[in-house]
């Protein structure tokens, strides 16, 4: 395996914050987290009011399978570890598996507090750069390449879901005819975007550099030009290097990407089947479709929207009394958990950076 090239762009100093780094300690960021969690809780509570029945739930809970519920908890953490392994593999050793896992946790955290259409990868690049004392452009290249692998997964997953409609009732009847056609149009658009993103990253990485260069020439962004453009040149060099890798490098990255997404879908399957015997293949397919649609949510972490999508896609496969409890469990393991762990990780990094070196006078 080829060794990574050295970036000539200097890394950020440990105790000097990057001018472009996000400030999660600000009141606005705290408000974003609070609003996100409250929105999720409000929609979840509304679904509970409409569907939950304590008597029926108590009777159904007698069929609980604790082993499957424990497996769901394990899958939530395994996905995090596999994501860290992927970051380590993409970085070609610049990040260790543990460092990559911290980076993946930061990615999940920022994804939970930024709109789903934005994603947490670009913001998490700042965390990785400071955590490992790398150039931001280099860590951004790692993140962008992982995003590319996600896009390649969508290129494969969407046609597979289309083929699955021949054997399973993939789209819920509650969506209506217009909703179903809108979903198909969205899947087609996502497939086209994934192809464009792959081209811009692997074949023409200079396109992103030129776009950023054009943006920082605007009067109100011009003061960031001297900071941003060296990092973008670092990104360009790293992206070209990653784009020249062997087929085995891509195959390994794609396999790890597939495992992370399969773990996401399996989490829903395990939670539901821990309390109710439902068609596993149908659950898996609907979970995949639900999460693809969830990428369009404008709210932080898809809060509110994903709860509604769960009721739409997964709800019809369950007794009404189980919709809210399984939804709550899914969000606890796939959303609230990563907000809590990510906040602790970020605050721990801030504390370490604020401490003076041991040899300081």
LOMI-5926 format. One line per 4 residues: number of its first residue (from 1); for each residue x, y, z of C-alpha. Coordinates in Angstrom, 3 decimals. Layout:
NUM) X,Y,Z ~ ...
//
This chain:
1) 0.000,0.000,0.000 ~ 1.326,3.397,-0.950 ~ 2.325,5.643,1.886 ~ 0.540,8.951,2.227
5) 2.177,12.031,0.864 ~ 3.311,14.769,3.201 ~ 1.323,17.938,3.086 ~ 3.311,21.133,2.885
9) 0.473,22.993,4.538 ~ 1.421,23.487,8.190 ~ -0.753,21.845,10.830 ~ -2.689,23.919,13.276
13) -0.877,24.591,16.509 ~ -2.424,22.817,19.477 ~ -3.313,25.929,21.424 ~ -4.273,28.157,18.526
17) -7.825,27.715,17.239 ~ -8.298,27.763,13.526 ~ -10.114,30.896,12.335 ~ -12.497,28.717,10.357
21) -13.067,26.102,13.058 ~ -16.567,25.795,14.452 ~ -17.132,27.042,17.987 ~ -19.378,24.479,19.609
25) -19.099,26.127,22.970 ~ -21.053,29.134,21.759 ~ -24.589,29.739,22.921 ~ -25.862,29.264,19.373
29) -24.416,25.755,19.190 ~ -25.873,24.789,22.568 ~ -29.229,26.106,21.421 ~ -28.943,24.018,18.257
33) -28.435,20.857,20.305 ~ -31.290,21.694,22.673 ~ -33.679,22.581,19.848 ~ -32.715,19.418,17.971
37) -33.351,17.149,20.957 ~ -36.584,18.941,21.873 ~ -37.911,18.704,18.316 ~ -37.163,14.997,18.254
41) -38.792,14.517,21.664 ~ -41.904,16.520,20.708 ~ -42.549,14.504,17.548 ~ -41.817,11.259,19.393
45) -44.203,12.322,22.153 ~ -46.895,13.130,19.600 ~ -46.523,9.711,18.004 ~ -46.721,8.160,21.467
49) -49.954,10.018,22.282 ~ -51.536,8.775,19.068 ~ -50.387,5.152,19.201 ~ -49.310,4.066,22.686
53) -51.499,1.914,24.910 ~ -49.973,0.843,28.216 ~ -52.125,-2.264,28.636 ~ -51.391,-3.590,25.166
57) -47.724,-2.683,25.508 ~ -47.448,-4.594,28.800 ~ -48.931,-7.661,27.170 ~ -46.648,-7.426,24.123
61) -43.593,-6.810,26.300 ~ -43.924,-10.359,27.630 ~ -42.481,-11.486,24.284 ~ -39.335,-9.374,24.702
65) -36.147,-11.061,23.484 ~ -33.333,-9.494,25.521 ~ -30.641,-11.121,23.373 ~ -31.743,-9.209,20.271
69) -31.966,-5.973,22.253 ~ -28.418,-6.527,23.553 ~ -27.325,-7.212,19.969 ~ -28.830,-3.854,18.938
73) -26.731,-2.083,21.585 ~ -23.637,-3.934,20.365 ~ -24.358,-3.027,16.731 ~ -24.557,0.684,17.646
77) -20.996,0.549,19.001 ~ -19.702,-1.814,16.306 ~ -20.810,0.680,13.651 ~ -18.764,3.349,15.429
81) -15.690,1.092,15.505 ~ -16.037,0.117,11.845 ~ -16.333,3.800,10.936 ~ -13.096,4.463,12.828
85) -11.442,1.564,11.022 ~ -12.564,3.074,7.713 ~ -11.041,6.458,8.569 ~ -7.799,4.736,9.517
89) -7.794,2.764,6.252 ~ -8.536,5.852,4.145 ~ -5.773,7.817,5.873 ~ -3.302,4.987,5.147
93) -2.019,4.967,8.695 ~ -2.011,8.711,9.345 ~ -4.859,7.990,11.764 ~ -4.822,4.953,14.018
97) -7.996,2.928,14.536 ~ -8.619,4.605,17.894 ~ -7.993,8.061,16.425 ~ -10.289,7.176,13.549
101) -12.957,6.055,16.007 ~ -12.753,9.402,17.788 ~ -13.044,11.071,14.394 ~ -16.075,8.937,13.511
105) -17.690,9.808,16.844 ~ -17.076,13.494,16.136 ~ -18.616,12.972,12.683 ~ -21.714,11.323,14.187
109) -21.969,14.078,16.784 ~ -21.761,16.915,14.277 ~ -24.211,15.049,12.014 ~ -26.621,15.071,14.957
113) -26.402,18.834,15.433 ~ -26.240,19.967,11.786 ~ -28.930,19.554,9.110 ~ -28.948,16.126,7.458
117) -28.530,17.772,4.063 ~ -25.223,19.259,5.306 ~ -23.848,16.294,7.232 ~ -21.171,16.315,9.894
121) -18.129,15.279,7.846 ~ -16.894,18.753,6.835 ~ -17.183,20.043,10.417 ~ -15.610,16.910,11.902
125) -12.547,17.554,9.723 ~ -11.639,20.395,12.094 ~ -11.865,18.064,15.082 ~ -9.622,15.439,13.437
129) -7.108,18.101,12.406 ~ -6.796,19.384,15.951 ~ -6.954,15.957,17.552 ~ -4.052,14.616,15.468
133) -2.299,17.941,14.714 ~ -2.869,17.603,10.963 ~ -3.448,20.236,8.322 ~ -7.183,20.883,8.024
137) -6.935,20.312,4.268 ~ -5.488,16.852,4.836 ~ -8.149,15.795,7.346 ~ -10.812,17.298,5.070
141) -9.540,15.096,2.240 ~ -10.001,12.022,4.439 ~ -13.543,13.087,5.297 ~ -14.449,13.976,1.736
145) -13.171,10.614,0.569 ~ -15.319,8.864,3.189 ~ -18.283,10.916,1.979 ~ -17.410,9.736,-1.526
149) -17.496,6.128,-0.320 ~ -20.936,6.824,1.144 ~ -22.051,8.176,-2.232 ~ -20.711,5.052,-3.946
153) -22.710,2.975,-1.459 ~ -25.851,4.871,-2.499 ~ -25.042,4.150,-6.144 ~ -25.174,0.449,-5.288
157) -27.946,0.519,-2.660 ~ -30.553,2.458,-4.644 ~ -30.677,0.026,-7.616 ~ -30.782,-2.873,-5.137
161) -33.774,-1.280,-3.413 ~ -35.470,-0.810,-6.775 ~ -34.943,-4.503,-7.531 ~ -36.225,-5.395,-4.052
165) -39.633,-3.931,-4.926 ~ -40.224,-7.078,-6.984 ~ -40.354,-9.148,-3.774 ~ -41.154,-6.725,-0.916
169) -43.583,-3.849,-0.416 ~ -40.816,-1.283,-0.065 ~ -42.727,1.996,-0.055 ~ -45.541,2.482,2.487
173) -49.077,2.828,1.212 ~ -49.531,5.789,3.532 ~ -47.275,7.845,1.250 ~ -49.976,7.945,-1.435
177) -49.435,7.916,-5.195 ~ -47.885,11.408,-5.329 ~ -45.636,10.602,-2.394 ~ -44.453,7.356,-3.965
181) -43.574,9.053,-7.246 ~ -41.840,11.825,-5.317 ~ -39.773,9.205,-3.488 ~ -38.742,7.572,-6.750
185) -37.797,10.962,-8.191 ~ -35.746,11.674,-5.073 ~ -33.943,8.338,-5.329 ~ -33.143,9.107,-8.974
189) -31.822,12.555,-8.068 ~ -29.704,11.129,-5.258 ~ -28.278,8.544,-7.641 ~ -27.367,11.269,-10.166
193) -25.810,13.463,-7.450 ~ -23.710,10.560,-6.203 ~ -22.292,10.080,-9.694 ~ -21.481,13.797,-10.025
197) -19.844,13.853,-6.589 ~ -17.694,10.844,-7.483 ~ -16.561,12.548,-10.691 ~ -15.713,15.828,-8.941
201) -13.760,14.042,-6.201 ~ -11.874,11.408,-8.163 ~ -11.523,12.851,-11.669 ~ -11.700,16.631,-11.166
205) -10.854,17.547,-7.544 ~ -9.745,20.949,-8.817 ~ -13.431,21.815,-9.309 ~ -13.955,22.132,-5.548
209) -10.779,24.222,-5.172 ~ -11.929,26.569,-7.935 ~ -15.385,26.845,-6.367 ~ -13.948,27.747,-2.951
213) -11.473,30.167,-4.550 ~ -14.386,31.899,-6.268 ~ -16.342,32.097,-2.995 ~ -13.501,33.597,-0.924
217) -13.132,36.403,-3.470 ~ -16.481,37.777,-2.332 ~ -15.960,40.966,-0.261 ~ -17.338,39.551,3.004
221) -15.274,36.330,2.669 ~ -12.066,37.818,1.315 ~ -10.450,38.035,4.769 ~ -10.518,34.218,4.984
225) -8.684,33.704,1.683 ~ -5.160,33.469,3.134 ~ -6.339,30.853,5.626 ~ -8.639,28.828,3.391
229) -6.678,28.510,0.151 ~ -3.539,26.824,1.601 ~ -5.851,24.255,3.193 ~ -7.680,23.758,-0.104
233) -4.371,23.192,-1.889 ~ -3.536,20.625,0.786 ~ -6.946,19.038,0.161 ~ -6.313,18.995,-3.599
237) -2.964,17.237,-3.235 ~ -4.404,14.681,-0.854 ~ -7.511,14.123,-3.000 ~ -5.355,13.516,-6.096
241) -3.264,11.063,-4.108 ~ -6.335,9.208,-2.885 ~ -7.759,9.207,-6.393 ~ -4.682,7.396,-7.710
245) -4.947,4.438,-5.327 ~ -5.325,0.806,-6.338 ~ -8.570,-1.082,-6.758 ~ -7.883,-2.975,-3.516
249) -7.736,0.333,-1.615 ~ -11.177,1.273,-2.899 ~ -12.537,-2.221,-2.341 ~ -11.454,-2.182,1.317
253) -12.940,1.274,1.857 ~ -16.187,0.311,0.142 ~ -16.490,-2.895,2.184 ~ -16.085,-0.965,5.444
257) -18.596,1.609,4.198 ~ -21.086,-1.142,3.386 ~ -20.663,-2.568,6.884 ~ -21.360,0.804,8.517
261) -24.580,1.285,6.553 ~ -25.709,-2.313,7.005 ~ -25.211,-1.839,10.750 ~ -27.467,1.244,10.617
265) -30.221,-0.748,8.907 ~ -29.710,-3.767,11.168 ~ -30.211,-1.601,14.257 ~ -33.857,-1.057,13.313
269) -34.334,-4.743,12.508 ~ -32.896,-5.914,15.830 ~ -34.891,-3.414,17.899 ~ -38.182,-4.275,16.230
273) -37.643,-8.021,16.258 ~ -36.680,-7.908,19.934 ~ -40.353,-7.227,20.716 ~ -42.262,-8.293,17.601
277) -41.829,-10.992,14.960 ~ -41.836,-9.092,11.670 ~ -40.477,-9.845,8.196 ~ -36.731,-9.235,8.554
281) -36.115,-8.577,4.851 ~ -38.974,-6.085,4.654 ~ -37.763,-4.342,7.826 ~ -34.243,-4.114,6.440
285) -35.380,-2.743,3.062 ~ -37.722,-0.186,4.598 ~ -35.036,0.883,7.057 ~ -32.670,1.514,4.124
289) -35.316,3.474,2.216 ~ -36.229,5.474,5.336 ~ -32.617,6.501,5.947 ~ -32.115,7.483,2.318
293) -35.127,9.778,2.528 ~ -33.859,11.042,5.890 ~ -30.794,12.488,4.151 ~ -33.091,15.202,2.825
297) -34.176,16.407,6.274 ~ -33.282,20.101,6.884 ~ -33.303,19.773,10.692 ~ -30.214,18.927,12.807
301) -29.741,15.163,12.785 ~ -33.050,14.844,10.953 ~ -34.781,15.461,14.307 ~ -38.538,15.430,13.992
305) -38.436,14.297,10.388 ~ -36.848,10.917,11.037 ~ -39.358,10.196,13.787 ~ -42.135,10.866,11.287
309) -40.449,8.701,8.658 ~ -40.168,5.861,11.177 ~ -43.895,6.022,11.818 ~ -44.509,6.061,8.056
313) -42.093,3.304,6.975 ~ -41.781,1.037,10.031 ~ -44.999,1.805,11.922 ~ -47.309,-0.214,9.616
317) -45.225,-3.335,10.331 ~ -45.846,-3.108,14.104 ~ -48.742,-3.137,16.553 ~ -49.581,0.487,17.365
321) -48.532,0.093,20.998 ~ -44.964,-0.759,19.923 ~ -44.355,2.123,17.514 ~ -43.350,4.742,20.094
325) -41.266,2.404,22.341 ~ -39.256,0.985,19.422 ~ -38.853,4.476,17.949 ~ -37.557,5.764,21.286
329) -35.085,2.874,21.547 ~ -33.869,3.453,17.988 ~ -33.288,7.155,18.580 ~ -31.593,6.487,21.912
333) -29.080,4.127,20.296 ~ -28.673,5.935,16.990 ~ -29.012,9.613,17.912 ~ -29.106,10.666,21.587
337) -26.219,8.333,22.465 ~ -23.915,9.994,19.934 ~ -24.912,13.475,21.022 ~ -23.927,12.606,24.602
341) -20.673,10.825,23.692 ~ -19.713,13.425,21.096 ~ -20.300,16.327,23.472 ~ -18.098,14.651,26.066
345) -15.393,14.017,23.448 ~ -15.421,17.589,22.195 ~ -15.398,19.110,25.684 ~ -12.541,16.775,26.645
349) -10.543,18.036,23.648 ~ -11.241,21.653,24.613 ~ -10.064,20.947,28.160 ~ -6.832,19.354,26.929
353) -6.131,22.233,24.554 ~ -6.715,24.809,27.272 ~ -4.204,23.229,29.684 ~ -0.698,24.753,29.559
357) 2.166,22.405,28.613 ~ 3.959,20.674,31.499 ~ 7.188,22.520,30.869 ~ 5.496,25.912,30.827
361) 6.915,28.384,33.287
//
